Structure formats: structure tokens, C-alpha cells
Amino acid sequence: MGFNSGLGMERSYYVATANPFAPAPQLRGEVEADVVVIGGGFTGLHAALNAAERGLSVVLVEAGRIGWGASGRNGGQVIPGWRKGAADLVKLYGAERARLLFDLSLRARDMVLAHAQLHDIRCDLALNGHLLVAAKPGDVAWMREEVETLERVMKYPHARVLDAEETYAKLNSPLFYGALLDAYGGHFHPLNYALGLAEAARGKYRVQIFEQSRAVSIDTSSGVSVRTEAGVVRAKYGVLACDALLEGLEPRIAGRIMPVANYLVATAPLTDPAALIADNLAVSDTRFVVDYFRLSADGRLIFGGGERYTPEPPRDIAEFVRPFMLKVFPQLADTPIEYAWGGLVSITMSRLPHIGRMGDLFFAHGYSGQGTLLPAIAGAAISEAIEGDSGLLDVLSGLAPPEFPGGASLRAPLHVLGMLWYALRDRL
């Protein structure tokens, strides 16, 4: 799994609390299917499930283990919408198209909840709300505009702005000037959700899943043939669902996404978790380099954040994240950190995902921090397009972000410069 393998997934809280999942075999020899899916994260699993529900035969190949990419490492935050807020979507696309896009994000949320219920996925799903906290005084005015746009354009009455005092009542930290509370947000155990999707796919829908089966090449000259280190899958259609771990597998689209590392810790169980974060809310802040945090089902703080400008991971992830956690919650100075891990996510220039097709090969990636819900709508769009209805895929393809300047080769040094600039701006 390349760089991701050095980021301590085996030391994550999610692996320590994962539901049982019998390892899938490695692909050996040749198999055929209607659809081959590359990648066993949320995008690949949703695409595989959707296609199999439609009666198509599906083979899924995963380079490592199911859910061990971004899907099983992230903060587990369930946040309706896109990385661009409602007001930004209206400025970009006009009210009508912005409303359509926002409704699709809510449809993605409904799909995730439906899968969790239908397949009885035990993933600690808590839908008490998401709190976006204002790191700067000027953020509160933006939040008021956002809530007004949500109500007026999106017909979405579930968000409201809190003042500093109300925010402090929800979050025991002195840092913030207010907040936007979205009642439809929440959080879950992302690895267990991914494993639950995989269990449903291979059990009820007979999707053939192969782990430890890295795709090394794709041939689209006749259908889609995917070669792994020890086998090959020949299919009519392919789905590329590698996100930040795409590497050089498909150069035509690699330059539109940038892999970025995130680092997380989980503390020891807290004596009084609700005294830290009320109402079991998911929380993130408005800084460019976002801090995000929540409580686990067993009362730990799961905290993600921290600025790092080089691709090499820190030697000690726990000690790297600790100062950022203590800045928000100084009262945790004596609380041990019991788990620490990291992972790669992919971002795009526009912070909107890159979803589309190249002939019989479909792809979806670049969720830019919104990758818990949106893969569900991407998977639906791809399976519908495979069956001949490309309406939804056409809408999502219209979000296509520009390529990073200089393509895949120059994006990393330019990203470092950009991070330095935004980190400085955050401080100023």
C-alpha cells in the first residue's frame, strides 16, 4: 500500500475494535465478471454492492485489506453536503444546480443509513449532529450566510448558528467564537462500516472479493482487464476506486488529485466524556488545516489534525498530534494517548470530487475530506451508467476539478508551498 503502509493502521483504534471479518483470498489465475472493481474502500464497496444488486457479476480486488485505505482510517465524521458550502455552490453553479447537488449529498446520507440498517452493520452510528466551530471571529458572519442559504435555497432547516457562549456549552474549549450546528450530521466507526459493506457484498450478493491483490496494470482495449501480481480479471466494465492510493495506475487522471496525509490519535477512556463534548457531537473547525474530533463509543476522544508540509510521516504520531489536541483541550494534559495512526486522503484543486468515465472504465476519487457519505452516490451513479442510464453520472462528472499545475509530478512541491501559505494565514 505504498506510503500508507507506514502510517500505523495496525496501531489504530479502529483495527483494535473492528468487527470480525474473515480475510479474503488473494487472486490467483484468471477470472471473468461483468464488472471489476479496483479498491476495497467506500467507493469500491458501494459500486460493487450497487452493481451486484442489479444482477451483475462483480469481482473486487484490493491491494491490501478491506477498508485499510482512507475509508477505515478517517475521523468517522458524517457531514451532509460537499466540501464547498451551500453559499459557495450557489456562487459557482447558480441556485437550481446548487440545490440539485445538495440534494444528492442528502441522498448519499440516506443511502449510508439504509445500508447500515439493511445489512445490520454495527458501526457505532451516532446522528446527534455536527458542530463546525469558528476559529476566527469573522467566521461567524460566514456561518450566518451559510445557514440563510441552506434555508432559502436548499430548503434545509436543520442548521443553526451558535454564539460563543452556546458553543462553549457544547464544547469545553475556550478557543472558538461560535459554531454552525447541523442536526443531520454525526459520526460512526468507519472501518466497521466498510467491513459491513464487504460482508454484505460477498455474502448476500456473491461479489468475489480478493485481498492482497494489487492491480499492476489496466487494459481497456477490449472491455477492461485488470492484471494483479498473481492473476487477471477480465470484465466488460471497470471501476477505479483507489483514491489517494492511485499512484501511477491511471496517469490520465492522476494529476487531478493530490494525496495528503492525516494523523489521528485516540486517548484512554475519559472519566466524563460529555464534559468535553456535549450531546456526542462530531466537531471540526474552520481552519484551512482542519482539526476534527469526536468521542468514541467507549468514551475516548478521537482527535485528528496537525500541519505537516513534507510527505514523510512523523516518527511518533502520538507526540506529533498531542500539541494540537492540547491546544483545543488543555485539560487533557495528563490523559494518555493509547492509539495513534495516519492515512492518506486525496484532495482536488476545487475541493470537489473527480467522478466520471473513460470508455468502459469508471472512476471516483478526490472527496477532499467528505469521503464518508459521497462515495455512496458515486457508486450509485456508476452502477446506473453501466446499465445505460448516465444521467446521475453526467451531473457528477460536471464537477470535474482542474488538473494540478504541472500535473502529478509538480503537485507535491506546490502543495507544500500552498500549505505553508495557508498555515501562515490561519495564524494571522
ZIMONOR-V440988 format. One record per residue. N is the residue number from 1. SS is DSSP state (~ for helix, > for strand, _ for the rest). Layout:
BEGIN
N,SS ; N,SS
END
This chain:
BEGIN
1,_ ; 2,~ ; 3,~ ; 4,~ ; 5,~ ; 6,~ ; 7,_ ; 8,_ ; 9,~ ; 10,~ ; 11,~ ; 12,_ ; 13,~ ; 14,~ ; 15,~ ; 16,~ ; 17,_ ; 18,_ ; 19,_ ; 20,_ ; 21,_ ; 22,_ ; 23,_ ; 24,_ ; 25,_ ; 26,_ ; 27,_ ; 28,_ ; 29,> ; 30,> ; 31,> ; 32,> ; 33,> ; 34,> ; 35,> ; 36,> ; 37,> ; 38,> ; 39,_ ; 40,_ ; 41,_ ; 42,~ ; 43,~ ; 44,~ ; 45,~ ; 46,~ ; 47,~ ; 48,~ ; 49,~ ; 50,~ ; 51,~ ; 52,~ ; 53,~ ; 54,_ ; 55,_ ; 56,_ ; 57,_ ; 58,> ; 59,> ; 60,> ; 61,> ; 62,_ ; 63,_ ; 64,_ ; 65,_ ; 66,_ ; 67,_ ; 68,_ ; 69,_ ; 70,~ ; 71,~ ; 72,~ ; 73,_ ; 74,_ ; 75,_ ; 76,_ ; 77,> ; 78,> ; 79,_ ; 80,_ ; 81,_ ; 82,_ ; 83,_ ; 84,_ ; 85,_ ; 86,~ ; 87,~ ; 88,~ ; 89,~ ; 90,~ ; 91,~ ; 92,~ ; 93,~ ; 94,_ ; 95,~ ; 96,~ ; 97,~ ; 98,~ ; 99,~ ; 100,~ ; 101,~ ; 102,~ ; 103,~ ; 104,~ ; 105,~ ; 106,~ ; 107,~ ; 108,~ ; 109,~ ; 110,~ ; 111,~ ; 112,~ ; 113,~ ; 114,~ ; 115,~ ; 116,~ ; 117,~ ; 118,~ ; 119,_ ; 120,_ ; 121,_ ; 122,_ ; 123,_ ; 124,_ ; 125,_ ; 126,> ; 127,_ ; 128,_ ; 129,_ ; 130,> ; 131,> ; 132,> ; 133,> ; 134,_ ; 135,_ ; 136,_ ; 137,_ ; 138,_ ; 139,~ ; 140,~ ; 141,~ ; 142,~ ; 143,~ ; 144,~ ; 145,~ ; 146,~ ; 147,~ ; 148,~ ; 149,~ ; 150,~ ; 151,~ ; 152,~ ; 153,_ ; 154,_ ; 155,_ ; 156,_ ; 157,_ ; 158,_ ; 159,> ; 160,> ; 161,> ; 162,> ; 163,> ; 164,~ ; 165,~ ; 166,~ ; 167,~ ; 168,~ ; 169,~ ; 170,~ ; 171,> ; 172,_ ; 173,_ ; 174,_ ; 175,_ ; 176,_ ; 177,_ ; 178,> ; 179,> ; 180,> ; 181,> ; 182,> ; 183,_ ; 184,_ ; 185,_ ; 186,> ; 187,> ; 188,_ ; 189,_ ; 190,~ ; 191,~ ; 192,~ ; 193,~ ; 194,~ ; 195,~ ; 196,~ ; 197,~ ; 198,~ ; 199,~ ; 200,~ ; 201,~ ; 202,~ ; 203,~ ; 204,_ ; 205,_ ; 206,_ ; 207,_ ; 208,> ; 209,> ; 210,> ; 211,_ ; 212,_ ; 213,_ ; 214,_ ; 215,> ; 216,> ; 217,> ; 218,> ; 219,> ; 220,_ ; 221,_ ; 222,_ ; 223,_ ; 224,> ; 225,> ; 226,> ; 227,> ; 228,> ; 229,_ ; 230,_ ; 231,> ; 232,> ; 233,> ; 234,> ; 235,> ; 236,> ; 237,> ; 238,> ; 239,> ; 240,> ; 241,_ ; 242,_ ; 243,~ ; 244,~ ; 245,~ ; 246,_ ; 247,_ ; 248,_ ; 249,_ ; 250,_ ; 251,~ ; 252,~ ; 253,~ ; 254,~ ; 255,_ ; 256,_ ; 257,_ ; 258,> ; 259,> ; 260,> ; 261,> ; 262,> ; 263,> ; 264,> ; 265,> ; 266,> ; 267,> ; 268,_ ; 269,_ ; 270,_ ; 271,_ ; 272,_ ; 273,~ ; 274,~ ; 275,~ ; 276,_ ; 277,> ; 278,~ ; 279,~ ; 280,~ ; 281,_ ; 282,> ; 283,> ; 284,> ; 285,> ; 286,_ ; 287,_ ; 288,_ ; 289,_ ; 290,_ ; 291,_ ; 292,> ; 293,> ; 294,> ; 295,> ; 296,_ ; 297,_ ; 298,_ ; 299,_ ; 300,_ ; 301,> ; 302,> ; 303,> ; 304,> ; 305,_ ; 306,_ ; 307,_ ; 308,_ ; 309,_ ; 310,_ ; 311,_ ; 312,_ ; 313,_ ; 314,_ ; 315,_ ; 316,_ ; 317,~ ; 318,~ ; 319,~ ; 320,~ ; 321,~ ; 322,~ ; 323,~ ; 324,~ ; 325,~ ; 326,~ ; 327,~ ; 328,~ ; 329,_ ; 330,~ ; 331,~ ; 332,~ ; 333,_ ; 334,_ ; 335,_ ; 336,_ ; 337,> ; 338,> ; 339,> ; 340,> ; 341,> ; 342,> ; 343,> ; 344,> ; 345,> ; 346,> ; 347,> ; 348,_ ; 349,_ ; 350,_ ; 351,_ ; 352,_ ; 353,_ ; 354,> ; 355,> ; 356,> ; 357,> ; 358,> ; 359,_ ; 360,_ ; 361,> ; 362,> ; 363,> ; 364,> ; 365,> ; 366,_ ; 367,_ ; 368,_ ; 369,_ ; 370,_ ; 371,_ ; 372,_ ; 373,_ ; 374,~ ; 375,~ ; 376,~ ; 377,~ ; 378,~ ; 379,~ ; 380,~ ; 381,~ ; 382,~ ; 383,~ ; 384,~ ; 385,~ ; 386,~ ; 387,_ ; 388,_ ; 389,_ ; 390,_ ; 391,~ ; 392,~ ; 393,~ ; 394,~ ; 395,~ ; 396,~ ; 397,~ ; 398,_ ; 399,_ ; 400,_ ; 401,_ ; 402,_ ; 403,_ ; 404,_ ; 405,_ ; 406,_ ; 407,~ ; 408,~ ; 409,~ ; 410,~ ; 411,~ ; 412,~ ; 413,~ ; 414,~ ; 415,~ ; 416,~ ; 417,~ ; 418,~ ; 419,~ ; 420,~ ; 421,~ ; 422,~ ; 423,~ ; 424,~ ; 425,~ ; 426,~ ; 427,~ ; 428,_
END
